[in-house]
Amino acid sequence: MGDYTPYQKKVIERYYDRKEEIVIANLSELVTELYLADTEKKRDRLWDRVKTAMGHLKIKESIATHILTQRKPEILASHIKDWMKQFPAK
């Protein structure tokens, strides 16, 4: 890892150890933002962020496509519950 102090190396290491947990938390926040979005433009940007986050979690293409084509926050929320079980907090 480049020119990092030992402290910085540990912070970076802990981030990557908990990356899935962080991404799932981010997706949960996006569900809330999707419910509150008041314009289609905002919703489009939020769904783009959802797509990116699902890519980080390596979600199956068929599931990601289903979620993104339906564009319903409640469907995303139900999948997030399942993913929380799949990637438990450390």
MMTF fields as JSON, N, C-alpha, C and O atoms, coordinates in Angstrom:
{
  "mmtfVersion": "1.0.0",
  "mmtfProducer": "UNKNOWN",
  "numBonds": 359,
  "numAtoms": 360,
  "numGroups": 90,
  "numChains": 1,
  "numModels": 1,
  "chainsPerModel": [1],
  "groupsPerChain": [90],
  "chainIdList": ["A"],
  "bondAtomList": [4, 2, 8, 6, 12, 10, 16, 14, 20, 18, 24, 22, 28, 26, 32, 30, 36, 34, 40, 38, 44, 42, 48, 46, 52, 50, 56, 54, 60, 58, 64, 62, 68, 66, 72, 70, 76, 74, 80, 78, 84, 82, 88, 86, 92, 90, 96, 94, 100, 98, 104, 102, 108, 106, 112, 110, 116, 114, 120, 118, 124, 122, 128, 126, 132, 130, 136, 134, 140, 138, 144, 142, 148, 146, 152, 150, 156, 154, 160, 158, 164, 162, 168, 166, 172, 170, 176, 174, 180, 178, 184, 182, 188, 186, 192, 190, 196, 194, 200, 198, 204, 202, 208, 206, 212, 210, 216, 214, 220, 218, 224, 222, 228, 226, 232, 230, 236, 234, 240, 238, 244, 242, 248, 246, 252, 250, 256, 254, 260, 258, 264, 262, 268, 266, 272, 270, 276, 274, 280, 278, 284, 282, 288, 286, 292, 290, 296, 294, 300, 298, 304, 302, 308, 306, 312, 310, 316, 314, 320, 318, 324, 322, 328, 326, 332, 330, 336, 334, 340, 338, 344, 342, 348, 346, 352, 350, 356, 354],
  "bondOrderList": [1, 1, 1, 1, 1, 1, 1, 1, 1, 1, 1, 1, 1, 1, 1, 1, 1, 1, 1, 1, 1, 1, 1, 1, 1, 1, 1, 1, 1, 1, 1, 1, 1, 1, 1, 1, 1, 1, 1, 1, 1, 1, 1, 1, 1, 1, 1, 1, 1, 1, 1, 1, 1, 1, 1, 1, 1, 1, 1, 1, 1, 1, 1, 1, 1, 1, 1, 1, 1, 1, 1, 1, 1, 1, 1, 1, 1, 1, 1, 1, 1, 1, 1, 1, 1, 1, 1, 1, 1],
  "groupList": [{"groupName": "MET", "atomNameList": ["N", "CA", "C", "O"], "elementList": ["N", "C", "C", "O"], "formalChargeList": [0, 0, 0, 0], "bondAtomList": [1, 0, 2, 1, 3, 2], "bondOrderList": [1, 1, 2], "singleLetterCode": "M", "chemCompType": "L-PEPTIDE LINKING"}, {"groupName": "GLY", "atomNameList": ["N", "CA", "C", "O"], "elementList": ["N", "C", "C", "O"], "formalChargeList": [0, 0, 0, 0], "bondAtomList": [1, 0, 2, 1, 3, 2], "bondOrderList": [1, 1, 2], "singleLetterCode": "G", "chemCompType": "PEPTIDE LINKING"}, {"groupName": "ASP", "atomNameList": ["N", "CA", "C", "O"], "elementList": ["N", "C", "C", "O"], "formalChargeList": [0, 0, 0, 0], "bondAtomList": [1, 0, 2, 1, 3, 2], "bondOrderList": [1, 1, 2], "singleLetterCode": "D", "chemCompType": "L-PEPTIDE LINKING"}, {"groupName": "TYR", "atomNameList": ["N", "CA", "C", "O"], "elementList": ["N", "C", "C", "O"], "formalChargeList": [0, 0, 0, 0], "bondAtomList": [1, 0, 2, 1, 3, 2], "bondOrderList": [1, 1, 2], "singleLetterCode": "Y", "chemCompType": "L-PEPTIDE LINKING"}, {"groupName": "THR", "atomNameList": ["N", "CA", "C", "O"], "elementList": ["N", "C", "C", "O"], "formalChargeList": [0, 0, 0, 0], "bondAtomList": [1, 0, 2, 1, 3, 2], "bondOrderList": [1, 1, 2], "singleLetterCode": "T", "chemCompType": "L-PEPTIDE LINKING"}, {"groupName": "PRO", "atomNameList": ["N", "CA", "C", "O"], "elementList": ["N", "C", "C", "O"], "formalChargeList": [0, 0, 0, 0], "bondAtomList": [1, 0, 2, 1, 3, 2], "bondOrderList": [1, 1, 2], "singleLetterCode": "P", "chemCompType": "L-PEPTIDE LINKING"}, {"groupName": "GLN", "atomNameList": ["N", "CA", "C", "O"], "elementList": ["N", "C", "C", "O"], "formalChargeList": [0, 0, 0, 0], "bondAtomList": [1, 0, 2, 1, 3, 2], "bondOrderList": [1, 1, 2], "singleLetterCode": "Q", "chemCompType": "L-PEPTIDE LINKING"}, {"groupName": "LYS", "atomNameList": ["N", "CA", "C", "O"], "elementList": ["N", "C", "C", "O"], "formalChargeList": [0, 0, 0, 0], "bondAtomList": [1, 0, 2, 1, 3, 2], "bondOrderList": [1, 1, 2], "singleLetterCode": "K", "chemCompType": "L-PEPTIDE LINKING"}, {"groupName": "VAL", "atomNameList": ["N", "CA", "C", "O"], "elementList": ["N", "C", "C", "O"], "formalChargeList": [0, 0, 0, 0], "bondAtomList": [1, 0, 2, 1, 3, 2], "bondOrderList": [1, 1, 2], "singleLetterCode": "V", "chemCompType": "L-PEPTIDE LINKING"}, {"groupName": "ILE", "atomNameList": ["N", "CA", "C", "O"], "elementList": ["N", "C", "C", "O"], "formalChargeList": [0, 0, 0, 0], "bondAtomList": [1, 0, 2, 1, 3, 2], "bondOrderList": [1, 1, 2], "singleLetterCode": "I", "chemCompType": "L-PEPTIDE LINKING"}, {"groupName": "GLU", "atomNameList": ["N", "CA", "C", "O"], "elementList": ["N", "C", "C", "O"], "formalChargeList": [0, 0, 0, 0], "bondAtomList": [1, 0, 2, 1, 3, 2], "bondOrderList": [1, 1, 2], "singleLetterCode": "E", "chemCompType": "L-PEPTIDE LINKING"}, {"groupName": "ARG", "atomNameList": ["N", "CA", "C", "O"], "elementList": ["N", "C", "C", "O"], "formalChargeList": [0, 0, 0, 0], "bondAtomList": [1, 0, 2, 1, 3, 2], "bondOrderList": [1, 1, 2], "singleLetterCode": "R", "chemCompType": "L-PEPTIDE LINKING"}, {"groupName": "ALA", "atomNameList": ["N", "CA", "C", "O"], "elementList": ["N", "C", "C", "O"], "formalChargeList": [0, 0, 0, 0], "bondAtomList": [1, 0, 2, 1, 3, 2], "bondOrderList": [1, 1, 2], "singleLetterCode": "A", "chemCompType": "L-PEPTIDE LINKING"}, {"groupName": "ASN", "atomNameList": ["N", "CA", "C", "O"], "elementList": ["N", "C", "C", "O"], "formalChargeList": [0, 0, 0, 0], "bondAtomList": [1, 0, 2, 1, 3, 2], "bondOrderList": [1, 1, 2], "singleLetterCode": "N", "chemCompType": "L-PEPTIDE LINKING"}, {"groupName": "LEU", "atomNameList": ["N", "CA", "C", "O"], "elementList": ["N", "C", "C", "O"], "formalChargeList": [0, 0, 0, 0], "bondAtomList": [1, 0, 2, 1, 3, 2], "bondOrderList": [1, 1, 2], "singleLetterCode": "L", "chemCompType": "L-PEPTIDE LINKING"}, {"groupName": "SER", "atomNameList": ["N", "CA", "C", "O"], "elementList": ["N", "C", "C", "O"], "formalChargeList": [0, 0, 0, 0], "bondAtomList": [1, 0, 2, 1, 3, 2], "bondOrderList": [1, 1, 2], "singleLetterCode": "S", "chemCompType": "L-PEPTIDE LINKING"}, {"groupName": "TRP", "atomNameList": ["N", "CA", "C", "O"], "elementList": ["N", "C", "C", "O"], "formalChargeList": [0, 0, 0, 0], "bondAtomList": [1, 0, 2, 1, 3, 2], "bondOrderList": [1, 1, 2], "singleLetterCode": "W", "chemCompType": "L-PEPTIDE LINKING"}, {"groupName": "HIS", "atomNameList": ["N", "CA", "C", "O"], "elementList": ["N", "C", "C", "O"], "formalChargeList": [0, 0, 0, 0], "bondAtomList": [1, 0, 2, 1, 3, 2], "bondOrderList": [1, 1, 2], "singleLetterCode": "H", "chemCompType": "L-PEPTIDE LINKING"}, {"groupName": "PHE", "atomNameList": ["N", "CA", "C", "O"], "elementList": ["N", "C", "C", "O"], "formalChargeList": [0, 0, 0, 0], "bondAtomList": [1, 0, 2, 1, 3, 2], "bondOrderList": [1, 1, 2], "singleLetterCode": "F", "chemCompType": "L-PEPTIDE LINKING"}],
  "groupTypeList": [0, 1, 2, 3, 4, 5, 3, 6, 7, 7, 8, 9, 10, 11, 3, 3, 2, 11, 7, 10, 10, 9, 8, 9, 12, 13, 14, 15, 10, 14, 8, 4, 10, 14, 3, 14, 12, 2, 4, 10, 7, 7, 11, 2, 11, 14, 16, 2, 11, 8, 7, 4, 12, 0, 1, 17, 14, 7, 9, 7, 10, 15, 9, 12, 4, 17, 9, 14, 4, 6, 11, 7, 5, 10, 9, 14, 12, 15, 17, 9, 7, 2, 16, 0, 7, 6, 18, 5, 12, 7],
  "groupIdList": [1, 2, 3, 4, 5, 6, 7, 8, 9, 10, 11, 12, 13, 14, 15, 16, 17, 18, 19, 20, 21, 22, 23, 24, 25, 26, 27, 28, 29, 30, 31, 32, 33, 34, 35, 36, 37, 38, 39, 40, 41, 42, 43, 44, 45, 46, 47, 48, 49, 50, 51, 52, 53, 54, 55, 56, 57, 58, 59, 60, 61, 62, 63, 64, 65, 66, 67, 68, 69, 70, 71, 72, 73, 74, 75, 76, 77, 78, 79, 80, 81, 82, 83, 84, 85, 86, 87, 88, 89, 90],
  "secStructList": [7, 6, 6, 7, 7, 2, 2, 2, 2, 2, 2, 2, 2, 2, 2, 2, 2, 6, 2, 2, 2, 2, 2, 2, 2, 2, 2, 2, 2, 2, 2, 2, 2, 2, 2, 2, 7, 7, 1, 2, 2, 2, 2, 2, 2, 2, 2, 2, 2, 2, 2, 2, 2, 2, 2, 2, 2, 6, 7, 7, 2, 2, 2, 2, 2, 2, 2, 2, 2, 2, 7, 7, 2, 2, 2, 2, 2, 2, 2, 2, 2, 2, 2, 2, 2, 2, 1, 7, 7, 7],
  "xCoordList": [0.834, 0.0, 0.872, 1.26, 1.193, 1.902, 2.602, 3.071, 2.669, 3.355, 2.368, 2.136, 1.794, 0.834, 1.46, 2.317, 1.011, 1.465, 0.796, -0.199, 1.323, 0.674, -0.789, -1.639, -1.077, -2.455, -3.349, -4.44, -2.877, -3.66, -3.883, -4.961, -2.866, -2.993, -4.084, -4.846, -4.167, -5.197, -6.594, -7.546, -6.709, -8.005, -8.462, -9.62, -7.563, -7.887, -8.265, -9.227, -7.52, -7.783, -9.159, -9.908, -9.485, -10.793, -11.93, -12.994, -11.698, -12.722, -13.017, -14.18, -11.995, -12.208, -12.739, -13.426, -12.433, -13.002, -14.51, -15.226, -14.997, -16.418, -17.11, -18.19, -16.518, -17.045, -18.485, -19.318, -18.785, -20.143, -21.152, -22.225, -20.794, -21.681, -21.926, -23.046, -20.882, -20.979, -21.868, -22.698, -21.69, -22.489, -23.966, -24.842, -24.243, -25.639, -26.27, -27.432, -25.515, -26.027, -26.319, -27.321, -25.444, -25.648, -26.916, -27.691, -27.122, -28.34, -29.585, -30.604, -29.519, -30.664, -30.99, -32.16, -29.966, -30.18, -30.776, -31.612, -30.337, -30.873, -32.359, -33.096, -32.808, -34.238, -35.025, -36.04, -34.548, -35.214, -35.222, -36.245, -34.075, -33.987, -34.915, -35.497, -35.048, -35.96, -37.409, -38.16, -37.801, -39.167, -39.403, -40.506, -38.354, -38.503, -38.226, -38.526, -37.662, -37.313, -38.571, -39.584, -38.48, -39.662, -39.637, -40.634, -38.522, -38.471, -37.944, -37.241, -38.299, -37.844, -36.326, -35.668, -35.789, -34.337, -33.585, -32.573, -34.079, -33.46, -33.559, -32.598, -34.728, -34.904, -33.944, -33.373, -33.766, -32.843, -31.422, -30.735, -30.992, -29.637, -29.517, -28.494, -30.556, -30.525, -30.491, -29.779, -31.251, -31.229, -29.87, -29.432, -29.199, -27.831, -26.898, -26.032, -27.076, -26.257, -26.574, -25.679, -27.843, -28.234, -27.536, -27.01, -27.538, -26.887, -25.404, -24.879, -24.739, -23.311, -23.085, -22.172, -23.908, -23.758, -23.974, -23.247, -24.968, -25.206, -24.025, -23.706, -23.387, -22.187, -21.062, -20.325, -20.927, -19.9, -20.161, -19.228, -21.435, -21.788, -21.768, -21.911, -21.586, -21.581, -22.913, -22.941, -23.996, -25.341, -25.557, -25.107, -26.243, -26.507, -27.167, -28.022, -26.753, -27.251, -28.771, -29.415, -29.348, -30.797, -31.549, -32.577, -31.03, -31.673, -31.529, -32.491, -30.322, -30.083, -30.967, -31.537, -31.082, -31.924, -33.382, -34.073, -33.846, -35.228, -35.484, -36.484, -34.588, -34.747, -34.732, -35.557, -33.799, -33.656, -34.767, -35.091, -35.351, -36.452, -37.766, -38.584, -37.968, -39.177, -39.15, -40.174, -37.955, -37.762, -38.742, -39.329, -38.895, -39.754, -38.884, -38.241, -38.855, -38.02, -38.362, -37.481, -39.639, -40.021, -39.395, -39.078, -39.219, -38.549, -37.078, -36.535, -36.446, -35.051, -34.913, -33.985, -35.832, -35.779, -35.876, -35.169, -36.749, -36.887, -35.613, -35.238, -34.952, -33.689, -32.579, -31.716, -32.607, -31.593, -31.676, -30.648, -32.888, -33.05, -32.342, -31.662, -32.504, -31.84, -30.323, -29.59, -29.86, -28.415, -27.789, -26.624, -28.559, -28.039, -27.746, -26.797, -28.563, -28.319, -27.119, -26.358, -26.964, -25.872, -24.519, -23.506, -24.501, -23.287, -23.475, -23.684, -23.407, -23.673, -22.603, -21.461, -23.001, -22.073, -20.991, -21.24, -19.787, -18.646, -18.416, -17.5],
  "yCoordList": [-1.19, 0.0, 1.244, 1.646, 1.839, 3.11, 3.638, 2.873, 4.94, 5.618, 6.038, 7.229, 5.068, 5.35, 5.032, 4.157, 5.767, 5.473, 4.18, 3.761, 3.547, 2.328, 2.564, 1.702, 3.726, 4.057, 4.103, 3.533, 4.787, 4.904, 3.533, 3.257, 2.683, 1.337, 0.554, -0.17, 0.692, -0.013, 0.518, -0.254, 1.84, 2.43, 1.908, 1.523, 1.894, 1.403, -0.072, -0.492, -0.849, -2.279, -2.529, -3.392, -1.766, -1.929, -1.545, -2.163, -0.524, -0.13, -1.294, -1.642, -1.889, -2.983, -4.239, -5.037, -4.426, -5.555, -5.402, -6.4, -4.165, -3.895, -3.278, -2.703, -3.383, -2.708, -3.116, -2.261, -4.428, -4.877, -4.254, -3.812, -4.224, -3.636, -2.152, -1.662, -1.452, -0.023, 0.195, 1.104, -0.638, -0.502, -0.792, -0.109, -1.793, -2.108, -0.95, -0.613, -0.347, 0.821, 1.959, 2.662, 2.128, 3.154, 2.872, 3.784, 1.609, 1.244, 1.513, 1.949, 1.262, 1.54, 3.023, 3.407, 3.849, 5.299, 5.702, 6.602, 5.028, 5.343, 5.013, 5.716, 3.963, 3.628, 4.803, 5.218, 5.328, 6.473, 7.667, 8.332, 7.932, 9.06, 8.866, 9.827, 7.619, 7.362, 7.657, 8.202, 7.303, 7.599, 9.108, 9.586, 9.851, 11.288, 12.116, 13.31, 11.503, 12.25, 12.847, 12.169, 14.122, 14.807, 15.054, 15.509, 14.765, 14.917, 13.629, 12.843, 13.443, 12.249, 12.287, 11.247, 13.47, 13.618, 13.123, 12.432, 13.475, 13.001, 11.487, 10.817, 10.955, 9.502, 8.79, 7.756, 9.346, 8.743, 8.692, 7.678, 9.79, 9.819, 8.822, 8.149, 8.72, 7.773, 6.335, 5.506, 6.027, 4.662, 4.347, 3.197, 5.349, 5.138, 4.78, 3.916, 5.444, 5.133, 3.734, 3.026, 3.34, 1.988, 0.962, -0.038, 1.215, 0.303, 0.152, -0.961, 1.253, 1.215, 0.426, -0.397, 0.676, -0.014, -1.515, -2.314, -1.896, -3.325, -3.961, -5.129, -3.2, -3.687, -3.954, -4.929, -3.088, -3.283, -4.546, -5.213, -4.863, -6.074, -7.339, -8.453, -7.142, -8.271, -9.039, -10.268, -8.282, -8.864, -9.515, -8.994, -10.648, -11.344, -10.393, -9.586, -10.505, -9.617, -9.675, -8.647, -10.87, -11.007, -10.258, -9.632, -10.328, -9.621, -8.121, -7.373, -7.68, -6.245, -5.703, -4.619, -6.447, -6.015, -5.912, -4.955, -6.899, -6.879, -5.631, -4.937, -5.358, -4.194, -2.906, -2.018, -2.803, -1.559, -1.355, -0.216, -2.433, -2.25, -1.939, -1.172, -2.523, -2.241, -0.844, -0.162, -0.415, 0.928, 1.214, 2.293, 0.227, 0.386, 0.255, -0.776, 1.289, 1.24, 0.072, -0.457, -0.338, -1.432, -2.762, -3.606, -2.949, -4.162, -4.137, -5.142, -2.987, -2.839, -3.084, -3.763, -2.533, -2.696, -4.164, -4.606, -4.918, -6.329, -7.105, -8.017, -6.753, -7.412, -7.016, -7.83, -5.786, -5.333, -6.17, -6.519, -6.494, -7.354, -8.688, -9.184, -9.267, -10.538, -10.374, -11.228, -9.278, -9.051, -8.814, -9.146, -8.242, -8.043, -9.394, -9.524, -10.389, -11.742, -12.381, -13.125, -12.081, -12.65, -12.051, -12.751, -10.758, -10.056, -9.543, -8.345, -10.414, -9.971, -8.991, -9.009, -8.14, -7.171, -7.921, -8.935, -7.38, -8.027, -7.441, -7.862],
  "zCoordList": [0.0, 0.0, 0.0, 1.097, -0.992, -1.136, 0.091, 0.933, 0.186, 1.294, 2.373, 2.582, 3.05, 4.113, 5.458, 5.574, 6.476, 7.829, 8.283, 7.691, 9.316, 9.812, 10.2, 9.978, 10.775, 11.149, 9.911, 9.902, 8.866, 7.638, 6.998, 6.472, 7.043, 6.496, 7.21, 6.569, 8.54, 9.309, 8.973, 8.857, 8.819, 8.462, 7.108, 6.946, 6.144, 4.803, 4.858, 4.215, 5.613, 5.751, 6.374, 5.916, 7.424, 8.069, 7.125, 7.142, 6.306, 5.334, 4.402, 4.196, 3.844, 2.898, 3.574, 2.937, 4.849, 5.584, 5.758, 5.842, 5.812, 6.063, 4.851, 4.992, 3.673, 2.491, 2.173, 1.873, 2.237, 1.922, 2.88, 2.47, 4.156, 5.165, 4.876, 5.018, 4.473, 4.162, 2.936, 2.92, 1.915, 0.688, 0.966, 0.435, 1.788, 2.131, 2.902, 2.675, 3.804, 4.531, 3.552, 3.684, 2.581, 1.569, 0.762, 0.476, 0.398, -0.334, 0.499, -0.038, 1.784, 2.664, 2.664, 2.644, 2.687, 2.635, 1.286, 1.211, 0.226, -1.099, -1.203, -1.895, -0.532, -0.525, 0.051, -0.509, 1.166, 1.783, 0.834, 0.669, 0.211, -0.712, -1.916, -2.42, -2.372, -3.493, -3.12, -3.928, -1.911, -1.465, -1.388, -1.649, -1.027, -0.833, -2.09, -2.116, -3.125, -4.338, -4.956, -5.129, -5.281, -5.787, -7.292, -7.853, -7.956, -9.412, -10.045, -9.41, -11.291, -12.022, -12.218, -12.211, -12.389, -12.568, -11.329, -11.45, -10.144, -8.901, -8.797, -8.421, -9.133, -9.073, -10.023, -9.675, -11.225, -12.185, -11.626, -11.743, -11.022, -10.429, -9.293, -9.162, -8.467, -7.348, -7.843, -7.277, -8.894, -9.438, -10.053, -10.021, -10.609, -11.107, -9.953, -10.093, -8.821, -7.638, -7.108, -6.647, -7.175, -6.761, -7.652, -7.165, -8.943, -9.89, -9.559, -9.551, -9.289, -8.947, -7.664, -7.588, -6.665, -5.379, -5.534, -4.943, -6.323, -6.538, -7.268, -7.043, -8.131, -8.808, -7.818, -7.961, -6.812, -5.784, -4.966, -4.519, -4.777, -4.021, -4.88, -4.376, -6.192, -7.135, -7.092, -7.025, -7.133, -7.159, -8.522, -9.542, -8.536, -9.804, -10.787, -10.422, -12.035, -13.09, -13.212, -13.421, -13.081, -13.234, -12.13, -12.385, -10.912, -9.788, -9.973, -9.8, -10.326, -10.525, -11.638, -11.51, -12.724, -13.843, -13.414, -13.765, -12.655, -12.168, -11.318, -11.507, -10.397, -9.514, -10.325, -10.104, -11.259, -12.018, -13.044, -13.381, -13.543, -14.488, -13.77, -14.279, -12.608, -11.829, -11.239, -11.187, -10.788, -10.205, -9.059, -8.97, -8.201, -7.026, -5.781, -5.583, -4.941, -3.738, -2.815, -2.137, -2.783, -1.89, -2.334, -1.496, -3.639, -4.127, -3.717, -3.259, -3.885, -3.472, -1.973, -1.536, -1.191, 0.264, 0.671, 1.577, 0.004, 0.36, 0.035, 0.772, -1.051, -1.392, -0.412, -0.083, 0.043, 1.001, 2.276, 2.856, 2.712, 3.9, 3.69, 4.588, 2.502, 2.191, 2.159, 2.657, 1.574, 1.475, 2.843, 3.061, 3.765, 5.125, 5.782, 6.556, 5.469, 5.995, 5.312, 5.93, 4.031, 3.249, 3.648, 3.652, 3.982, 4.384, 5.811, 6.003, 6.811, 8.181, 8.673, 8.212, 9.616, 10.209, 10.98, 11.632, 10.877, 11.543, 12.911, 13.616]
}
